């Protein structure tokens, strides 16, 4: 069962790589669905192998080799499509080759050497493919509607604030005029109408 999950990811490597190379080959939603299926298989194959007692050195090698082929293929497609630098897909097999040599030759183990760094590396090198795929998805209609609603609310708030500001300005102007009229037009009054003797 675990190897079958890994095989699903291996089968999806070619169509996903081709779709990343040619954006018109698959609809963005279809590409995202296939990528989600591949990621789900990568997440589940290890736990399924351990729970069913089928975990083995060969299965682990099959899993990690499939990851390397999947990511290298996907990044190669993305490089062909112009989304990333061609250098990136070259680094993946080099890093994986070093991992294999370190495990079997340097540390003389009978299976791939597990480590926290290796685990995070196995997770993070999927990130570029996920980001490229996500960038092709259409903007969520619900989120766009929410943004439009927020813009309308802001515009309404600005429009509602303007009459209040005009009312305050008019009230201040009227109070100033009333004060000038009640001051009997003293010579010290700066109002031009008072100095000219105009009511």
C-alpha positions as CSV (number, residue, x, y, z in Angstrom):
1,X,0.0,0.0,0.0
2,X,2.8,2.5,0.9
3,X,4.7,1.7,-2.3
4,X,1.5,2.2,-4.3
5,X,1.1,5.7,-2.8
6,X,4.7,6.4,-3.8
7,X,4.0,5.1,-7.3
8,X,1.1,7.5,-7.6
9,X,3.5,10.4,-7.1
10,X,6.0,8.9,-9.6
11,X,3.2,8.6,-12.2
12,X,2.2,12.2,-11.7
13,X,5.8,13.5,-12.1
14,X,5.6,13.7,-15.9
15,X,2.2,15.4,-16.4
16,X,3.0,17.9,-13.7
17,X,6.4,18.7,-15.2
18,X,4.8,19.1,-18.6
19,X,2.1,21.4,-17.3
20,X,4.7,23.5,-15.5
21,X,6.6,23.8,-18.8
22,X,3.5,24.8,-20.8
23,X,0.8,26.8,-18.9
24,X,-1.8,26.0,-21.5
25,X,-1.5,22.2,-21.2
26,X,-3.6,21.9,-18.0
27,X,-6.0,24.2,-16.3
28,X,-4.5,25.8,-13.2
29,X,-7.1,24.1,-11.0
30,X,-6.4,20.7,-12.5
31,X,-2.6,21.2,-12.0
32,X,-3.2,22.2,-8.4
33,X,-5.4,19.1,-7.8
34,X,-2.7,16.8,-9.2
35,X,0.0,18.5,-7.1
36,X,-2.2,18.2,-4.0
37,X,-2.6,14.4,-4.7
38,X,1.1,14.0,-5.1
39,X,1.8,15.9,-1.9
40,X,-0.8,13.8,-0.1
41,X,0.9,10.6,-1.3
42,X,4.2,11.9,0.0
43,X,2.7,12.7,3.4
44,X,0.9,9.3,3.7
45,X,3.3,6.7,2.3
46,X,5.7,6.8,5.3
47,X,3.0,6.5,8.1
48,X,1.2,3.8,6.1
49,X,4.4,1.8,5.8
50,X,5.1,2.0,9.5
51,X,1.6,1.2,10.6
52,X,1.3,-1.8,8.3
53,X,4.8,-3.1,9.3
54,X,6.0,-2.7,5.7
55,X,8.7,-0.1,6.3
56,X,12.0,-1.2,4.7
57,X,15.2,0.2,3.4
58,X,14.1,-0.4,-0.2
59,X,10.8,1.4,0.4
60,X,12.6,4.3,2.0
61,X,14.9,4.5,-1.0
62,X,12.0,4.3,-3.4
63,X,10.2,7.1,-1.6
64,X,13.2,9.5,-1.6
65,X,14.2,8.6,-5.2
66,X,10.6,9.4,-6.3
67,X,10.7,12.7,-4.4
68,X,14.0,13.6,-6.2
69,X,12.6,12.6,-9.6
70,X,9.3,14.4,-9.0
71,X,10.9,17.7,-7.8
72,X,13.6,17.6,-10.4
73,X,11.1,17.0,-13.2
74,X,8.8,19.7,-11.9
75,X,11.5,22.3,-11.5
76,X,12.8,21.4,-15.0
77,X,9.4,22.1,-16.4
78,X,9.2,25.3,-14.5
79,X,12.7,26.3,-15.9
80,X,11.5,25.5,-19.4
81,X,8.5,27.7,-18.9
82,X,10.7,30.5,-17.7
83,X,9.4,30.6,-14.1
84,X,12.8,29.8,-12.4
85,X,16.5,29.7,-13.2
86,X,17.7,26.5,-14.9
87,X,20.3,26.1,-12.2
88,X,17.7,25.1,-9.5
89,X,16.7,21.7,-11.1
90,X,20.4,20.8,-11.4
91,X,21.0,21.2,-7.7
92,X,18.3,18.7,-6.6
93,X,19.8,15.5,-8.0
94,X,23.3,16.7,-6.8
95,X,22.0,17.1,-3.3
96,X,20.2,13.8,-3.4
97,X,23.3,12.0,-4.7
98,X,25.3,13.4,-1.9
99,X,22.7,12.2,0.6
100,X,22.8,8.7,-0.8
101,X,26.6,8.6,-0.8
102,X,26.8,9.9,2.7
103,X,24.3,7.3,4.0
104,X,25.7,4.2,2.2
105,X,29.4,5.1,1.9
106,X,30.4,7.6,4.5
107,X,28.3,6.4,7.3
108,X,28.2,2.8,6.0
109,X,24.5,2.3,6.8
110,X,22.2,-0.2,5.1
111,X,19.5,2.5,4.5
112,X,19.3,6.2,4.0
113,X,20.4,8.1,7.0
114,X,17.5,10.0,8.7
115,X,18.1,13.5,10.0
116,X,16.1,16.6,10.9
117,X,17.9,18.6,8.2
118,X,17.2,15.9,5.6
119,X,13.5,15.9,6.6
120,X,13.1,19.6,6.3
121,X,15.0,19.6,3.0
122,X,12.6,16.9,1.7
123,X,9.7,19.2,2.6
124,X,11.1,22.6,1.5
125,X,12.2,21.5,-2.0
126,X,8.5,21.1,-2.9
127,X,7.9,24.8,-2.1
128,X,8.9,26.3,-5.5
129,X,6.6,24.0,-7.3
130,X,3.7,24.8,-4.9
131,X,4.3,28.5,-5.3
132,X,4.5,28.4,-9.1
133,X,1.3,26.4,-9.2
134,X,-0.5,28.7,-6.7
135,X,0.5,31.7,-8.8
136,X,-1.5,30.3,-11.8
137,X,-4.7,29.9,-9.8
138,X,-7.4,32.5,-10.5
139,X,-8.0,35.0,-7.7
140,X,-10.7,33.7,-5.3
141,X,-14.0,35.3,-6.2
142,X,-15.1,35.4,-2.6
143,X,-12.0,37.2,-1.4
144,X,-12.3,39.6,-4.3
145,X,-15.9,40.4,-3.3
146,X,-14.7,40.9,0.3
147,X,-12.1,43.4,-0.9
148,X,-14.7,45.3,-3.0
149,X,-17.0,45.4,0.0
150,X,-14.2,46.8,2.1
151,X,-13.5,49.5,-0.5
152,X,-17.2,50.5,-0.6
153,X,-17.3,50.7,3.2
154,X,-14.3,52.9,3.2
155,X,-15.7,55.2,0.5
156,X,-19.0,55.4,2.3
157,X,-17.2,56.4,5.5
158,X,-15.3,59.1,3.7
159,X,-18.4,60.5,2.1
160,X,-20.2,60.4,5.5
161,X,-17.4,62.3,7.1
162,X,-17.3,65.1,4.5
163,X,-20.8,66.6,5.3
164,X,-19.9,66.6,9.0
165,X,-16.6,68.5,8.3
166,X,-18.5,71.0,6.1
167,X,-21.1,71.5,8.9
168,X,-18.3,72.2,11.4
169,X,-16.7,74.7,9.0
170,X,-20.0,76.5,8.3
171,X,-20.8,76.7,12.1
172,X,-17.3,78.2,12.8
173,X,-17.8,80.7,10.0
174,X,-21.2,81.8,11.3
175,X,-20.0,82.1,14.8
176,X,-17.2,84.4,13.7
177,X,-19.5,86.6,11.7
178,X,-21.9,86.8,14.7
179,X,-19.1,87.9,16.9
180,X,-18.0,90.6,14.6
181,X,-21.5,91.9,14.3
182,X,-21.9,92.0,18.1
183,X,-18.6,93.7,18.7
184,X,-19.9,97.1,17.5
185,X,-17.2,97.1,14.8
186,X,-14.3,98.1,17.1
187,X,-11.3,99.5,15.2
188,X,-9.2,96.6,16.4
189,X,-11.5,94.1,14.7
190,X,-9.6,92.5,11.8
191,X,-12.8,91.9,9.8
192,X,-12.7,93.9,6.6
193,X,-16.5,94.5,6.8
194,X,-16.3,96.0,10.2
195,X,-13.4,98.4,9.3
196,X,-15.3,99.6,6.3
197,X,-18.5,100.2,8.3
198,X,-20.4,97.7,6.4
199,X,-23.0,95.7,8.4
